[in-house]
Amino acid sequence: MKHGSFSNAGQLGAGRFADRRGFLATAVGAMSLAGTALAAGPPKPAVADPSAPVKIPGKPLPFKISLAQWSLHKALAAKTVDPLDFAKIASTLGIDAIEYVNRFFADKVRDKAYLADLKRRAAGEGVWSSLLMIDGEGDLGKTDPTERKKAIENHKAWLDAAAFLGCHTIRVNARSDHKDDAEAAKLIADSLVALGKHGDNLGVSTIVENHGGLSSVPTWLVSVMKLADHPRVGTLPDFGNFKVKEGVESDRYAGVTAMMPFAKAVSAKSHDFDKKGNEIQIDYLRMMKIVVGAGYHGYVGIEYEGDRLPEIDGIIATKKLLERVRTRLSAVG
C-alpha cells in the first residue's frame, strides 16, 4: 500500500462494499495520494466557522453530524486504511467534521510534521478537526501521585496536539485504582481541573465519556463533573456505553439525560439496523430528543461498532438514520 492511499477501496470495513455502495467504492478508490501530497485538483475551502448552525430554508438544523475515527477501527488496525486519509473519507461521505482517536497515531503526539499533514489534509477537504479521543496515556485517578502526575502530563501533550489541529476538545477516560468510589471521583476531578486550566490557554476543553466501569454509572460521573466545576471540563454522552460490569447496564436514556447538562460533544453509537434502518438497540429519535431538548445543537459523532455491515456501510446507515431523525425534529421544532 502506498503511503497516504488505499491499497484497495473494497478493503474498507469488512473487506468489501455492498453493491449498492458501488458509487462510493469508485469514489474512494480514486483517492490515491503520493507521499504526503493532496489529491489532484484545487483544495476545498476550509470550514469558515464550524460552530455556526447549519441552516435549511427558514430555520437552523437541530444538530450537525461528525464522524468518529473509531468507526473505521478494523480497517485502521488492519492497515488497509491510512489514518492520514480520514478527512478524505469523511468528505467523500458528505461529513464535514471528524473526531480523531489517538491510538491510530499514538507516537505522533509531538510530531509536528505529521500533525501538520493531518491538519493540511483536513483543510484541503473542507473538514473540521473537531475532537481528539485519548486512550492509553495513564489513569487520571491513580492513587500514586507520581503516576497521576505523569498521566496528567501525558494528556496535556495531547491537549497541545488538539489545539494545533484546531480541535475544540479532547475526550479522556475517568479511571482510578482507588477502592472508594467517592475518593476516586475526587482524584479524577482534580486531574480534570489541571487539564481544564491547561486548556484555558489553548481554547481546548477536556471531556469525559461514559466508557466502562464507574464512568458508565451516570450519577457517579455527574458527581465528578460537580467536583471539577470547571468551564473547560465536561462530558461526552455515548449512546451505548452504559455497561457497568458483565451482565449489568444502567439505563441509557436516563444516563444521557443526566450527562447532557455537562455535554460538549455527543457520540451516536450504533451496532446494527433493522429493515427500516433503525438501530436495533437504541431508539435514536428518543435519544436525540433528549440531546436537543437539553439545548445541545452541536456535532453528533457517528461511532459505528457493528460486525454485520462493513464499516463504510455501517457509517452510511448511521448517517441516514441521524438525518431522518434530524428531519423529524426539524419538522416539529
N, C-alpha and C positions, 0 to 999 in steps of 0.2 A: 504493500500500500504506500502510495506517495504521501509525504508529509503534507498535512493540511487538505487531504482529499479523501473521498470514499473509495475503497477498493472495489466495491460493488454496491450500488444503491440498494439492491434487493437484500443485502445483508443487514439492513437496519431492522430493529425489532427482533422478531423470532426467526429471521433469516430470509423472509420473502414478503413481498407485498401481496395483499389480496388483489384480484384482477380489477376490482372496482377502483383501486387506487393507482392504476397504471399511469395516470397523468402525473401523479406525484413522483412515482419511481423515475419517470422520464426526466422530470424537472430536477430532482435531487441527483440523479445520475450525471447530469451535466455540470455539477458543481466541482469540477476538478481545479484545484488551486496548486500552483507551482511554488514550492518553498513557502514563504510567508506572504506571498503576493495575493492581493484580492483578485477575485474573478474579473474577467474582461468586462469592459463597459463602465460607464460613469457610476460613481457611488450614489446610493440613495441618500436623500437629505437626512441628517441626524434629527432625532426627536427634539423639537424645539422646547417643549415644556411637557415632560411626561406626567407631571402631576395634574395637568389640566384635564377637566372632564372631557370624555369623548362624546360628541354630540350627534344626535339624529335630528331630523327636522322637528323643531318645536320644543325639544327637551333633551337634557343630558341623559346618557345611559346610566343605569343604576350601579354598574360596576364594569371594570375592564378585565381583560384576560391576559395572563402571562404564562410562560412555560417553565416548569422546574426541570433542571437538567437530570434529576433522578428518573424522570420518565424514560430516559434513554440509557439507564444504568447497565442493562445487559449488553447492549451494543458497545458501550464505552468500555466495559470490563473486558469484552472480547476483542477490543481494539479494532473493530470494524468501523468505528466512527472516531474521528479525531476531536477532542474537546474544543479545538480551535474552530471547528465548523458549526458549533452550537448555534451561534447567531444566524447563520445562513439557513439552518434547518428551520428555526423558528420563523424567519422571514418567509420561507417557502410555504409554510403552513398558515401564513396570514396572521402571525402573532408578533406584536411589536415590543414585547418586554420579556426578559429572561432572568432566571434565578439559577445562579451557579451553585455547584456543590464542590467544596474544596478538595475532597478526596480524589477527584479526577485530575487535579494538578497540585497535589499536596506539597510537592517540593519546590513550587514556584512562588511561594508567598513573598519572597524578596527579589524575585527575578523580574526586574523592571522591563526587560526586553520582551519576555513572554507576556506579561500583563499588558504591555503597550500593544502587542499584536492582538490580544483579545479585545482590547478597547477599540482599536482601529477597525477591526472586522465588524464589531457591533455597530459602530458609527456608519460604516460603509453600507450596512444593511438597513439603516434607519431603525435599529432596535435598541431599546434602553436596557442597560445592565442594571436591574433594579435591586437585586438581593443576592447575598452570598451565604450559603449554608455551611456551617463549620462543624466538622466531626474530627475526632481523634487528636485533639490538642490538649487533653487533660481535663479532669473533672473540676468544675468551678466550686464544688462543695467539699473538696478534700479537707480532712481534719488536720493533716500535716501542713503547717503554714508554708513551708518551703515549696511543697508540691502545689499548693493552691496558688502561691505567687507565680510559680512557673506557668501554670495553666492560664492565669490572667495575662501574663506577658505574651504567651503564645497567641491568645485571642486578640490582643492589641495589635500584633503584627498583621492579623487578617483584617482588623478594622482599617489599618493603613492601606492594605491592598484594596479593600472595598471602596475606600474613598478615591483611590487612584482610578479605579474602574468606573466610578460615577454611581456606585450603588448607594441607596439611601439607608440600607440596613444589613446587618449580619444576623443570622439565626444561630443560636447556641443551644446546647443541651443543659438541663438542670439535673445534675447527678452528684451524689455525695456518698461517702462511705460511713457517715455518721449514723449511729443506730437510732437516734432520736429524731423523728421527723421534723419537729419544731426547730431543733438546733441545726439540722441540715438546711432548713429554709433560711435561717439567719446567715449561715456561711455563704450560701448561694446568692442571697440578696446583697451581701457585702461585696462579693465579686462583681455582680451586675452593676452596682453603683460605680465601682472602679472603672468598668468598661464604659459606662454611661458618661463618666467625666472625660475619659479619653475621647469618646465620640463627640463630645461637645465641641472640641477643637477641630473636628473633621466634618461635622454635619452628618454623621452616621449613627444610627441607633442600633441597639442590641436587643434582640427579641428572643423569647424562649418558646419553643414548640412543645406541645404535648407529644412526647416521643418515648414513651415507655416508663415503667417504674412509677415513682412518685409524681413525675411530671404529667402522667396520664390521669392523675386524680385532680380534677378541676379545682376543688376547694383548696387543696394544698398549693397549687400553682398560683391561684389568686392571692393566697397569703404571702407568697414570695413577692408578688408584684406590690402588694401593700407595704411590705417591709422595705423594699427598694425605694419606692416612691420617687422615681427619677423620670424626668420628661423624655430622656433618651433610652428608657427601658420599657419593654412591652412584651406582648405575646404574639405568637403565630398559631392561631387555631387551625388544627389539621382535622378534617372531617373523619378520618379513620383511625387515628392513633389513641384510642381510649382503652387499650388493653393494659390492665393493671398488673396482672400476672396470668399464668396459664389458666384458661377457662373462666377468667373474671374480667369483665369490661364494665366501665362506667358508662352512663347514658350519654351518647354522643351529642344529642341535641341540647340537653341541659349543660353539657360541658362547653360547647361552643358559645352558648348563651352567657355562661359565666365568664368566659375568656374575652368576649368581644369588647367590653369597655376598655381593655388594655391593648387591643389589637392594632398592629401597624402593618400587618400583611395577613393573608388568608391562604390556606393550602387546600385545594379541591382534590382530595384523594379519590381514586377510582380503581376498581379491580375488574369488573365485568358488567355487561349490559344485557338487558332483555331485548326482545324483538322490536320493542317500541323505542329502543335507545336509552332507556332509563337505567341508571346504575342499580344493580340488584340488591345492594346492601344499604345504600344511602338515599334518602328522599331529598334530592337536590333542590327541589322547589321549596320544601320546608326549611332546608338548611340555609338557602340563600335569602329567604325571608327574614331569618334570624340575623344574618350578616348585614343586610341592607337596613333592616329595622333598627339596628344598633347605630346607624349613621355612617357606616363604612361604605365608601363608594370607590375605593382604590382598586388595585390589581388583585385578582384571584388566580393563584398559580395552579395550572394543571399538573397533577402528580399521578400519572398512571403507573400502577404497580401490578397489573394483571399478568396472567400467564396464557390465557386462551388466545387473545388477539396479539398480533405482532405489535411492537411498541408504537410504531407510527400510527397504525390503525387505532390503537387504544387512545393515543393523544387526540386524534381526529374525532373519535367518538365522544370523548370528554368535552372537547371544544364545542361540538354540535349541541351537546346537552346543555352546557352553560349558556350557549347562545339562545336556545329555546327558552330556557328559564329567564334569561335576561329580557327576551321579547315579552314574555308574560308579565314580568314585573314592570316593564315599561308601560304596558297597556293599562295597568291598574294604578301606577304610581302617580 
